[in-house]
Amino acid sequence: MKLRWRALLGGVMLLTGILLTACSAETPKTVTKPSIEEPDDQGQTITINPPVTPKAGDPNAKYVVQTRIADFHLIDNNKGLVWGVTHNELRLYDTHDGGKTWNNISPSENVQFQDKLEYGKDISFTDSRHGWVVRQNLDQTATVILRTSDGGQSWDVSALPSGDHVSSIQYVNPTTGWIMAYIKLNEQDQQKMLYHTTDGGATWNKVAQSSGTTSNKSGSGLPDQGSVAGMSFSSNNQGFVAINVDSRVKLYKTSNLGKTWTPVANSMQGCPQAKAEAQQSLEGNSSSYWIPVLCYGDNGTKYNGLFTNNTGTQWNDVPLGLSSNNTSITPGRTFLSDKEGWVITVNGMSRTMDGGKTWTSLRGNKVLPSKLKDYPRSVKLRFASSSVGWLLLERLDDKKSLLLKTTDGGANWRIL
């Protein structure tokens, strides 16, 4: 990949892993679909499209490669991205044919990464051509922002001030985006800084920050207390941020591009201790999101969801009817709309069409049950439509991963 270095990098020295599964729910109904069997597969391999003019030693020239996938982003039924970090280098691939073949769109190997990259925190794409990758600061060097506007054929570079660590990144279109960054004050508190760009990430302007004194007095309204779970904006200048603080979830909203923030009331009944995960967007409305919430109690963990259809101005707390006695294991769960969602547990896949009130167990081929035995941790589950979804599984011992795909709403799965 060609990398165009710019002055903001200066003397930055460039140097470089995922979660989830298992819960229990009320005994669901069962839907059995005709099974589509697939031969056993050993590990994850993907087919790479060679470049127009392959060069000797170019990794793109390999037809099939074995890779360890750490995360993915599903753009639509046919387009998506996967990535991982190997030998401190980001390996980023995209597909335009539903995962049959992949293109290597990795930035330069000169940009070194130490940690796993998560979508919404380290990576953001508005479409298959426009994307951004965060290289978090290393040893108080600047945080580097890589950006592409041609699907990864070339990458430009900008940077945030030294010491800033990014907790969330989101773009609403190819030119307009936000980054929430922080400087750690102590084990619980962070000084939070919000940056805004209107030129695709070439330059970043700080529009708000918390006080940095844990006094909770800030002209922006952002608190020092707690850590950011996620942040989102809509195209009408509205946004929200979810913060985990003192075993509670606090929500804040803005209507002026993030310059000032106000708290939003939310009431989670029967949830004495709560923790929010990163938000997920819902289909069909740029103002609709849901936040997965873990509710810890004496009888185990319950799984709730906070839903909004107005970019965080108001929230609806929804019990999902799922629970677990194992607080260290989290099920993969996702919603396409406020009614349609899926959950993956050690027992398999279930689906709801009424916002989590009832769940239907899906039965199809033996691929998913078989792979769950070898890869019991569900790292990520997402659906691009009511039929097409991707599921990333991980082994507990060596952290090897496996990416699966369904085209019938979650009943039958195959290895990508």
N, C-alpha and C positions, 0 to 999 in steps of 0.2 A: 504494500500500500504506500502511496506517496503521502508524505507528511510535510505541510508547509509550515515551518517554524516562524513565529513572529516575536516581536521585541518583548512582549509581556513575559516570556519565559525567563529572559535574563540568564542568571547563573544557576537556575534551578537544577539540582541534581536529581536525576530520575531513576528510581529503584523499582517487589510485591510483597473458599471456600464454602449450612442450609438446613432445613428443619423439617418438622411436621410428621405426624400420623396417629391414628387410632382413637376412636371414641365409641360410645354406645348410645343408642337411641331406643325409643319405644319400638316394639316389634313392627316392622313396616310391612306393607303389602308387597307382593312380589310380581314383577312383570318379566316374563320370559320371552326373549326374542330368538329367532333362528340363529344358531351359533355359526360364526365364521372362524374356523380354526386356523392357526398359524403355527408353522414349525418353530421349535425352540430356538432361541437366539442367545448367544453367549456375549453379553456386554453390548455397549453402544457403538455402532459404526454409522457413519454418514457418508453419502456420496457427494464428492466435491466436483463442481464444474470447473474444468481447467480454464485458464485465461486465454484470451485470443491468441497470444504468442507466448506459450510456456517457456520459461527459462530453466536452465539446468539447476537442479536443486530447489526450485520453487515448490513449496508445499502444496500450492494450488494444483500442480501438475499430477498429484496423486489422485487416483480415481476414488478410492475408498480409504478413509482414515478412521482410526479409533480415537475417541475423544471422551473427556469427562465433562459433562454439561453441569453447570452450577445453577443456571437460571434460564428463563426464556421469556419472550414477549410475543403474544399472538395478536397480529394486526387484523387479519380477517380470515376467511375460510382457507385461503391459499397462501397468504403471506405471514411470515413470522421470523423471529430471530432466536438464536441460542448462543450461549457463550460460557466460557470458563477461563481460568487462569492457569497456565502451564509454564513452569520455569520462569515465573514472574512476567510472562507475556500474556496479554489479552488475546484469546482466540475467539473471534466474533464471526458468526456465519448467518446468512439470511437465505430464505427460500421463497420462491414465487410459485411453486407448484405443489403446495401442500406437504412438503417434506420429502418429496422424491429425490430431489437434488438440492445441493447447497452451494452458496458462493462465499468464498473467504473475503470478508470485508474488514479484516482486522487492521487497526492502526499500526504504526511503526513499532517494531520490537524495541526501539530505543526508549519508549515510554514504559517504565517498569511498574508493575502492580504487586502489592503484597497481600491483599485480602480479596475475598470473593466479592463480586459486584452484584448488587440487587437492583431490579427494575424499580424506578421511582425514587431511588436513593442515589444510585451511581449511573444509571442509564435511563435515557428518555428518548422516544421516537414519536413524532407526530404522524409519520407515514413511512413508507419503505425507503424514501430518499433522505429525509431530514432527521438527523439523530445527534445525540450528545452523550459523551462519556466523561465521567468525573474520575480523575486520578487524585485520590485523597492525599492531603499533605503528609509528607514523610519527614520526621525529625525537624519540624518547624519550617520546612520549605513550603513554597506556595502550593495551593490546591490548583491543579491543572484541569481545564475544561477543553476536551477535544470535541470538535463539531464537524459534521459532514452535511453537504447539501446535494450530493450526487450518489447516494446509496453506498458510501464507504469507498468509493474509488479514490478519494483524496480527503485529507483531514486537516483542519486548521486548529490553531491553539490559542487559548487565552488563559487567564489565571485570576484567582481570587487572592486577597492578601494572605501573607504568611500566617500560619496558625489556624486559619478557619477550616473546620471540618464539616463537610456537607451531610445533612440529615435527610434532605428531600429536594428533588428537582422535578419541575413540571413545565411543559410548554403547551400553550393553547393553540398555537399555529407556528409555522416555520420561523417567524421572526420574534414572537413574544413569549417570554418565559420567566420563571422565578426559581431562585435557589434559596433554601433555608439552610443556613450554616450556623455553627456554634463554636464557642471556646469553652472548654470544661472549667468550671469554677471549683467544684468538689465532686464527691461521688454521686450526689443527687441533682446538682444544679448546673445549668449551662447558660452562658450569655448567648442569646440568640440574635442572629443578624439575617435580614431578608434582603436579597439582591434581585434586581429586575433588569431585564434586557429587552430592547425593542429592535435590535439589529441582528437577531439570530445567535447572539452569544459572543459577538466580537468584543463588546464592552459590557460591563456590569456596573450598575449603580446601586449603592446601598440606600434603601428606602425606609428601613425601620430597624430598630434593635432594642433589646431589653437593657435594663440599667447596668447589669454587670456587677451588682452589689448584693444580690439576693434580697433586696428590700421590697421587691414587687412594685416599686414605683418607677414607672417608665412612661415617657410621653407617647410611646407607640402603643402601649397596652399589652405588649408581649411580656410574659413573666420570665424571670430567671429560673424559677422552680420547675423541675421536671425535665423530661426529654421528649422530643418530638417523635410521634409515631407516624405521622403523615401530613401532607399538605396538598391542597388542590385549588385551582382557580378555574373560573369559567371565562368565556369571551366577553362578558359584560362587566368586567372589573371586580366581580365578587370572588371571595375565596374563603377558605377555612383551614384551620390547623387543629390537629388532635394531639394532646400532650398527656403523657402518663406521669402522674405526680402523687406520691404518698398512697399508692394502691387505689387511685381513682383516675378516671378519665375526664379531662377538662377540654372543652371545645371553645374555640374562638372564631369570630367571623370578621371579615373586612369588606367594605364596599367601595374602597378608594385605592385599589391597586396594591393594598398591603401597607399603606402608610400608617394607618391606625387600626387597632383591633379591640373588639369588645367580647366579653364572655357570653356564651350561649348556654341557657339552662338545659340540662338533660337529666332525666330521672330514670335510673336503672333499678327497677324493683327487685328485691331479693338478691342483690349483688353487693355484698359487704366489701369485697375487694375486687377490683376490676383492672384489666390491662387491655389497651387497644392495640390492634395490629394495623399495618398500613392499609389505607383505604383502597377500594376498587371502584372503578367507574362502571355505571350501568348502561345497557344498550339503549340507543335511541334518544338520549337527552344528555347534553353536555353539562347539565346542572345536577344530574342524579348520580349519587354515590352511596356506597355502604361501607361501614367500618366493622370488621370482625372484632368481637370483644370476648375476652376470657373472663368469666365470673368465678372467683374462687370462694369456696365455703367449706364448712365442716364436713359436708357430705360429698366432696369432690369438686369437679369443675363443670360448670354449665357454659354453653356457648350461645351467645346472643349476637345480635346485629343492630347497629345504629344506621338508619336509612334517612336520606334527605333527597328531595327533588328540587331544592332551590339553593344549591351550593352552600349548604351549611347554615342557612338562616334558621331553619327549624329541623329537629331530628325526631325520629320515631324509634323507640327502643323495642326490638322484636325478639322475644325468646324463640330459639330455633328448635326447641324440643330435643336437644342433644346434650349428653352429659358423659363424664368419664371420671373414674376414681383415680386415674393416673395423671397427676398434674404436670408430669414432665413430658407427656406425649400429646401433641396437638393434631387434630384431624385436618386434612386438606378440605377446604370448603370454598365455594364460590357461588355468586349469583349473577345471572345474565340480566334480570330485571328484579323489581321488588317482589315478584311472585315466583319466578323460576330459578331454581338453584340446585346444586349438587354437593354431596359430601362423600369423601372417600375414607373408609376405615379399614381395619384389618379384616373385616368381614366382606368388603367389597364396596360397590358404588350404589348410592341411593340418590333419588331425585325428588324435589318438591315442586309443585305447581301452585301452591297457595301460601307462599311466604314462610315456609317452615312449620306450618301447623301439622301437616302430615308428610311422611316420607315414604316413597315407594322403592323397594329394593330392585335393582336392575340385574337381570341374569342373561348372559350371552355366552360367548366362548370362554375357554379356559385360560386364555392368555393373562388376563388381569389377576385372577386368583393365584395362578402359578407364579407370576412375577412378584406378587406381594409377599410370598414366602421368602424369596431371595432378596427383595428390595422392600423392606417393610415400612420405611419412612416415606411419607408423601411430602415432597418438597413444595410442589406447586400444582394447582389444578385451575385451569381456565377454559372457558368456552367462548368462541367467536360468534356462535349462533346456537340455535336449539339443537343442532345436529353435530357440529364440529367442535371438538375440544382436545386439548393436550394435557397430559399428566406426566410430571417428572417424579420418578421414584429414586430412592437412594438406599444403599446398603449401610448397615450400622457399623460394620467392622472396618472396611477399607474405603468407605465413602464413595464407591463407584456408583454411577447413576445410569438411569435408563429412561428414555423419553418414549411415551406411548401416545397414540392418537385414536380417537373415535370419530365416526361419521354418522352414527345413528343415535346420538343423544346419550351415550354412555353405557350402552348395553354390551357392545363388542369393541374390543381394543386390539390394536396391533402395534408392534414396535416400529418406530420411525427409523 
